[in-house]
Amino acid sequence: MLNKTTKRYGEFGGQFAPEILMNALQNLETAIESLVNSSDFQQELSFLLQHYAGRPTALTEVKNFSRAIKGPRIFLKREDLLHTGAHKINNAIGQCLLAKKMGKSRVIAETGAGQHGLATATACAYLGLTAEIYMGTVDIKRQRPNVEKMQLLGAKVHAVDTGAKTLKDAVNEALRDWSANYNTTHYCLGSALGPYPFPQLVAKFQAIIGQEVKQQLLTLTQQLPQAVIACVGGGSNAIGIFQAFLDDPVQLIGIEAGGHGNQLGEHAARFLSGSPGVLHGCYTYLLQTEAGQIASTASISAGLDYPAVGPQHAYLHKNQRAYYTAVSDTEALTAFKLLSRTEGIIPALESSHALAYCMTIAHQFHPNDCLLINLSGRGDKDLPELLAKGLLS
Ligand SMILES: *Cc1c(COP(=O)(O)O)cnc(C)c1O
């Protein structure tokens, strides 16, 4: 599916980067081949994932939740149990370890809600690297606790005051920094996005989710799931779990943020009303205006609030190997509350989108069927904002 010569998945992906970045991207490609694919690296990475991040994560059958929605057997892959509370640490540890092996002492990253910034700052603190995180000033204001955590961990947070002052603008600044400093600096990109080889690199570090869960589920149930459901922001947790099932007779379902309406600017559902274009070095589905300007997006969950989607998802959509749809803010919030009350698990609002879709299709299945949901993160981070908006009463 990935063509390493064209650096694309079908027509999607590629390296739409300025000349000045091509050297950095080429060095990274070489490092992936020589370092990441070596057995030494893989051994060291698994050690860190096990003893620092908390892998393998549990697989939990949620019988009360299933009973409440009259569903079949439902299993959650518990990425919420990882250190820092989400799957992002899988990628952050992988890339920071790679940075260290490449002899880079400084790591930069972009962050929106702060979860990827936090994971990167964490991995850098542990591995003895300098972390500098780019974040829009609008996001800095609404995600104060994560800014304070990053600073506590020794990271420097750079306020980005250009454009919409959110994630997209933070990526622009990080790319600018990287093109000037790639001799000393690695850019730890947070999702399966951006110019090649980032989509491939991030998917590689998240593949552990699918590898683990396939074995766990087969051991528990002796069967494959009917469907695997994951939320899709940039697409890293989804591709992480989908990969292991690509060649199996299993439905792969990606859930985007339906926000609060169907108009451009009210959601982040790239496959609903987006069209192919180039953003941040990559040809993929984007939310854009008729004139090709990047549209604004909206979602109750900051992690899904981004105008582009990873190129491998664009390819899986085009080939109809995976199905993509969206659920609204309200539906996600209902699922958020139901899982908390029935199972004692507070899901991230992002992951709640996958749970919400499961609620709408559950009745279509036989009681012995299995549905597998990737619980990408925990919801503690979402409580302050939900409380402030009065959405939990
Ligand atoms: C960042 C985030 C996401 C969205 O990112 P993907 O790259 O699409 O996985 C989903 N869930 C949680 C908990 C996140 O922090």
The ligand as a Tripos MOL2 file, in Angstrom:
@<TRIPOS>MOLECULE
LIG
   15    15     1     0     0
SMALL
NO_CHARGES

@<TRIPOS>ATOM
      1 C1         -4.5930   13.3150   20.0520 C.3       1 LIG1
      2 C2         -5.6560   12.3560   20.4110 C.ar      1 LIG1
      3 C3         -6.4720   11.7530   19.4270 C.ar      1 LIG1
      4 C4         -6.4090   12.0990   17.9680 C.3       1 LIG1
      5 O1         -5.1910   11.8360   17.3460 O.3       1 LIG1
      6 P1         -5.0110   10.6240   16.3280 P.3       1 LIG1
      7 O2         -3.6830   10.9060   15.7220 O.co2     1 LIG1
      8 O3         -6.1270   10.6800   15.3360 O.co2     1 LIG1
      9 O4         -5.0470    9.3810   17.1040 O.co2     1 LIG1
     10 C5         -7.3930   10.8020   19.8250 C.ar      1 LIG1
     11 N1         -7.5460   10.4670   21.1330 N.ar      1 LIG1
     12 C6         -6.8010   11.0360   22.1030 C.ar      1 LIG1
     13 C7         -7.0280   10.6240   23.5160 C.3       1 LIG1
     14 C8         -5.8310   11.9930   21.7830 C.ar      1 LIG1
     15 O5         -5.0890   12.5590   22.7640 O.3       1 LIG1
@<TRIPOS>BOND
     1     1     2 1
     2     2     3 ar
     3     2    14 ar
     4     3     4 1
     5     3    10 ar
     6     4     5 1
     7     5     6 1
     8     6     7 2
     9     6     8 1
    10     6     9 1
    11    10    11 ar
    12    11    12 ar
    13    12    13 1
    14    12    14 ar
    15    14    15 1
@<TRIPOS>SUBSTRUCTURE
     1 LIG1         1 GROUP 0 **** ****
